[in-house]
Amino acid sequence: MTVMNQMYIDGVWRPAADGNESPIIDPATEQTVGSIPMSTIADVDLALAAADRGFQQWRAVDAWTRSAKLRSIATWVRENVDEMAALLTEEQGKTLVESKGEISAAADQFDWYADEARRIYGRVVDGHSRAQRLFVLRQPIGPVAALTPWNFPVLLVARKIAPALAAGCSIIVKPDAEAPRAVLCLARACEEAEIEPGVVNIVTGNPALISNRLIESDVIRKVSLTGSVPVGKEILRRCAEVMKPASMELGGHSPVLVFEDADIEHAAEIVARAKFRNNGQVCIAASRFYVQSSVAERFTERFVEVVRSLKLGDGRDPQTDVGPLANRRRRDAIEELVADAVDKGATVCCGGRRPQGFDRGFYYEPTVLQHVRPDMKLMSDEPFGPVAPISTFDTLDDAIERANDTPFGLAAYVFTNNLATAHLASERLEAGMVGVNNLVIATAEAPFGGIKQSGFGREGGSEWADAYTVTKYINMLL
């Protein structure tokens, strides 16, 4: 498969209008492994004009044809999973196993929406008079601007392209400039599936330049963002100025409640392994651990044992469990959070430093902290990295109060073998998603999204159509 390093606009692969490019850095080696176009305003305007034309064509395509083409995209992605995963690991740092998992999950999105394309239902309403007919239609909202980050670049883009196409919308995607090449493979998949020119466009480069131009354009009817809370607030403010609907899947700070009746050793093991998936750079990653006091020592001992067994290294090495952080910014941020916690009295159980023997690469040891307090920045700022703070609680009420004591509300997790505790905790946790005895909860067929400052709107499940369609009511007098 040819490595894609150009933008995809109106069915054509293009460099930037001025030829400007930005380097792509391998997080494991800090070496330049490629480059990507830095789009100009002219490039973005070209994509806008293409998306406008593409929408008029694509909205007229019947649902069965849209379904078949979405299925073809899924097939192409699965057939090229190895090549795409290699690109993803090279530019993002996660292990090849995790990269293959992400690519497969992206294919699942297209499979799911291939079916959903045929399930966009309206309704007929029986009104006051038999002389009237009342209809409710769901129609595509229009060209969509999709803004995505670097932590799951392929999956997060697939979550936006697939529903947009299913609904009959065109889309312009701005992937993160640090990890764009595997994303551009999705454009290749759309090309192979014979998606009409202009329906799917991918522009790369400066986030502010691209997003501002897209949002201010009358062509764009909808903005979908996956990103941080500060970025979400800025994008939402700009959307409000032009009365443009937006979906916001923003940051989290997910609590894990471990009750004394859980299988403690098993819970510690699966939580420890899941916590360091993608080096903790997961919006729904477990990031605050609250363990009932009576079992806290047992849990922590096993948790630390598992963490110490994780092998840190280059994601291309099949023996690696945890790769480098995606960029220098993340490593610096984690160092700052750990230093703040230690200065305020936290105890480092393992990790807490850059690993010895790694002269290059953005590596940081998987870290476990005890004796953490609410005033430590780690407990209020989303860590988004390989650090696990553990504290204790005594009662269910205590656990819920501490878990809900943040402005975030994306995901939360509960470990218990008591059915009543599982129900009560799940219902009282302020989060858009709750996992019980499980941390791997994201899947195409279930709604994904948060509450509070973690955003609004849902991706996946049957709720997806609310984001990509508009409701039209027709009152017909016979």
N, C-alpha and C positions, 0 to 999 in steps of 0.2 A: 504494500500500500504506500502510495506517495505521501510524504509528510506535507501537510497543508500549512503554508506560511503566508497566505494572502487572505484578504477579506473576501467575503462572498456577498455580492450585491447584484440583484436583478438577474440571478442565474449565471453570473460571470465572476471568475476569480480575478481580483484586482489588487495592485499595490496601492499605497496611499497616493493621493494626487500629487504631492510634492516629493514622493519617494522616501520620506522620513520613516525610520524604523527604530524599534526599541529592542534591546537584547533580552533573551530569556536565559535565566540563571538556573543551573542545576543545584538544588539545595544541599545535595550530598557532597558536592565537590566545589561549589562556588564558581564553577566554570561556565562560560557562555556556551550554550548548546543550540542556539538558534536565534531568530529575530522575528519580529512581528510588525506589521504596518502600524504607524501612528496616524490615524485618520484625521483629515482636515474637515472643516465645516462643509466644504464642497462634497466630500465623500459621504458625510451624514445626510446631506440634502439629496444626494443621489439615491441613498437607501430609502429615504422618506418617499420620494417620488415613485420608486419601485414598489414599496409596500402599499401605497395608495392604489396603484394599478393592479397589483397582485390581489388585493382584497376584493376588488370588483369581480375578478375572475374566480377566485377561490370560493367566495360565498355562494356562487351559483352552481358549484359542484355538488352533486347529490351525496348523501351521507354514506351510501354503500361504497362509492368510489373513494371518498375520503378515508373510510375505514380500511380499504384494501391497501391504500398507499401508506398509511400509518403502519400497517402490518409489515409492509415491505421494508420500511425503515428499521423496524425492530429486527427483522431477519438479517439485514446488512450489518447492523451493529454487532449482533451475535457472531456473525461470520468473521468479523474483524476485531474481535475482543482482544486478542493477544497483541496486535500492533498498537491498538489504541491504549491499552494498559501500559505498554512500554513507554509511550509518549507521556502519559499521565504521570508515571513514576519519575521520569526524567525531569519534568518541569515542576512537579508539586512535592515530591519526596516520599509519599506514602509507599508502603510495600506493594510489590506486584500482586500479591494475593488480594490486598485491599483494592487496588486499582481494577483488577478483574471483577471484583464484587461490585464496584461502582458502575463499571460499564454494563454489567449484566442488569443491574437495577435500572439503569437508563433505558435499556432495551425493554424492560418490563413496563416502563411508563408508556412507551409507544404501543405495546401490546394492549395495555389496559384501555388506553384512549381509542384504540381501533374499535373496541366494542362500544365505548361510551359515545362515539360519534353517531351511533344509530339509536341512542337513547336520550336524545334531547327532546323532551316531550312538552307540548302545550296542553291546553284543556278547553273544553266547551262548557260554558256555564249556563244553567237554566235560569233565565231572567224573569222579570215580572210579567212579561207579555209573550204570547206565542207569535206575535208579529215581529219579535226581535230575536237576533242570534248574537250571542256574546262569545267571543273567542279570545283566548290568551295564547300568544306565540312567544317562543324563545328564539331570538335572532342574534347572530354574531355581533359582538360589541364594536368590532372594527380593528384597525391596525393596532398592534400591541408593542409597547417598548418593554423589553425584559432586561433587567440589570442584575448581574450575578457576581458572586465572589469566587475566591480561589480554592476554598477548602474541599468542595465537591463539585468541581467545575462542570463535569459532564452531566452528572445526575441532575444538578440544579437547573441547568439549561434545558435538559430533556423534560423536566417538570413544567416548563413554560412553553416550549415549542409544541409538545404533544397535545395539551389541552387547547392551545390556540388553533392548531390545525383541525382538531376534532370539531370545534365550534364553528369553523368556517372563517377564522380570522387570519390575517397576515401578521408577520412579526418581525421586529428588528431586535436582535440580541446584542448586548454589549457584554462579552465575557471579560473576566479579569485579565489584564495584560500580562500577568505573571504566569498564567497557566492556560493559554488559549488554544494550543494546537490540537489537543484531543477534542476540544469543543468544535473546532473547525471540521473535524471528521464527521460531525453530525450534519453539517451542511453537505458534505460529500454523500452521506446516506440519503439526504433529501433529494439530491441531484440524481442519484441512482434510482430512486423511487419515482422519478419524473414528476416531482412537485413543480408546479408552474413557476416560471421566473417571477421574482418579486414577492413571492409568498413568504419565503424564509430568507432573511438577510442577516449577516453577522459582520459587525464593524468592530474594529479593535483600536485601542489607543487610550488617550487621556479620558478618565472616567467623567470628570466634570464637564469637559467640552462636549462629549457625546451625550451624556444624560441631560444637560441643560438644553441642548438643541432639540433633542427628541421631545422633551416635556413641553417646550414652548411651541412646538409645531401643531398646527390644527389637524394634521394628518393623524397623529397619534390619539387614539380614543381611550387608551387604558395603559397604566403603568404597573408592572409587577416587579417588585424588588425583593431580593434575598440579600440581607446585609446586616450591618451593625445598627444599633439603636440611634446613635448620632447621625449616621448617614440617612437612616429612615426618616428622621425628623426633618432633615433638610429637603429630602425628596418630597415628602408629604407637604411641606410648606410651599414648595414650587408648584405642586399639583393643585393645591388649594387656590393659588393665584389665578389659575386658568380653568378652574372647575373641572378637573380631570380625575376620574376614579382611579384608585390605587389599591393594590394588595400589598401588605407588608408582612414578610416573614423575617423577623428580626432576631436579635440575640437572646440568649437565655442564661440561666445560672441554676441548672437543674439540681434539686435536692434528691438525695437517696435516703429513705427511712428504712432502717433495718431493725425489726422488732425481735424480741427475745425468743419468740416461738418459731422463727424462721430456721431453715437449715443453714446454720451460721457458716460452716466451712464452705459449703457449696455456694452460698451467696457471696462470700468474700472472693472466691475464685472467679466466678463469672463477672462480678462487678469490676474486679481488678483488670481482667483482660479486656472488657468492653470499654472501661474508662480510657485506656491508652490506644484505642483504635484511632487511626489517623493522628496519633500523637496528641490526642485530646482536642484536636481542632475540628470539633463537631458542635453545631449549634445546640443539639440536644444531649451533648455529653454529660454524664454524671459529673458534677463539679463541687457539690457540698455533701458530705457524708455524715448523717446523723444516726448513731448507733445506740440502742438502748443500753443503759449503763451496765446491766447485769451480764451482757455478752460482749461488751466493747473490747475487752482484752483479747478474747478468743478471735473476734472478727479481725482486729488490727493485726494480730500475729500472723494469721493466714494471709491476709491481704498483702502485707509487706513481703511475706515469703514468695508469693506469686509475682509481685512486682519485681523483686530482685532476680527472678528467673527469666525475665523478659530480655531478649537479646537486642541491643541497640546497634544499628548499622545502616548501611546503604540499602535502600528499598529493593534494589535489584538482586541482592543476595537472598536466596531462598531460606536461609537460616534466620534472617532478620525478623523480629517481632515488631520493633518500633523504629521507624526511619527518622530522618531529621525533621525539624520544624520547617515550614514552607519558606520562611524568609528570615532575615536578620531581625526585623521588627518584632516578630513573635518571640524570638529567643530573648531579646532585650526586655520585652514586657514581662516574660516569665521570671527572669532574674530579678526584676524590680519587685514583683509581687512576693516572691519567696523571701527576699531580703527584708521587705517590710514586715512580713509575718514573723520571721526569726527575731528581728529587732524588738518586736512587741511580745515575745515570749513563746512562740511556737517551737516545737521540738521536731527536728528532722529525723524521721525514722529511716529513710533511705533516699538517695539522690541528693538533690539540692545544689547541683553544680554542673558545669560543663564536663563531659566525660574525658578522662585521660586517654591519650593515644589518638585523638581525633584533631589533627592540626587544621583541617578544613571541613567546611560543612556547618550547618546551623543546628548542631546537636545539643541536646540538654537531657540529662539523666531523668528517667521517670522518678517522680518525687512524691513522697508521702509525708504529711505533716500531722502532728498531734498537738493537743492543747491550743487549738485555734480559738479566737474570740471574735465576736461580731464586729469589733472596731478595726480588724485587719482588712486591708484593701482586698485581699483575696476572697473575702466573704461577701463583698458587695460589688466588686468589679468582675465581669465575666472573664475567667482566666484564659480560656481558649488555648490550652496547652497541657503539658504532661505533669500536672501537679494535683494531688488529691488531699484536701484537708479533712481530717476526721475529728468530730466532736461527739458528745453524748447527749442523751435525753432520758427522762424518767418515765413520762406518761405520753399517751397519744396526744392529749391537748398541748403539751409542751412541744412535741415534735411538729405538730401542724403549725403552731405559732411561729416557730423558728424557720420552718420551711417556707412559709408564706411571707416572711419578713424581707422581701426584696421587691423592687419595681418590676421584676421579670415574671413571666408566666408562660414559658414555652412548654417544657416537659418536666415531669417529676416521676419518681420511682418508689415503689413500696416492696419490701421483702417481708413476707409473713406467711404462715400456714394457717392462720385464723381467718375464716371467711368474713366474719363481722369486721375485723380490723381492716381487711382488704377493701371492703365496701366503704366503710366510714372514712378511711384515710383517702381513698380515691376520690370520694365525693367532696371532701373538704379541702383538698389541695387546690390551690389557685394556679392551674395550668391548663393549657389547651389539650395536652396529651398526658396520660398516665400509664406507665408500665408496671404491672404487678408480677414480681418474680422474674422479670425480664427487662433487659435494657435495649434490645434490638426491636424497636417498635415501628420504624418508618417502613411503609409499604404502599405501593401504588393504589391499592383498593381501599385505603383508609384515609380519612381527612387529616392533613398535616397543617398545623398552625398554632398560634399562641394567643394569649390574652394580655391585658395590662400593657406594659411597654414592649412586650415581645411581638406586638403587631396585631393584625386582624386580616380576615380572609383565610380561606382554606385551599390547599392544593391536594388533589387526590380525592378518593371516595366518590360519592355522588354529589358532594357539595361543590365540586369544581366548577360546575356550570354557572354558578352565581357570579364567578369572576370573569367569565369570557362571553357571557350573553347578556342581552337586555330583554326586558319583558315588554311586549307590545299588546295592548288591549284593543280589540275591535268590537264595536257595537254596530250591528247591521240591522237596519229597519227594512223588512221585506215589503 
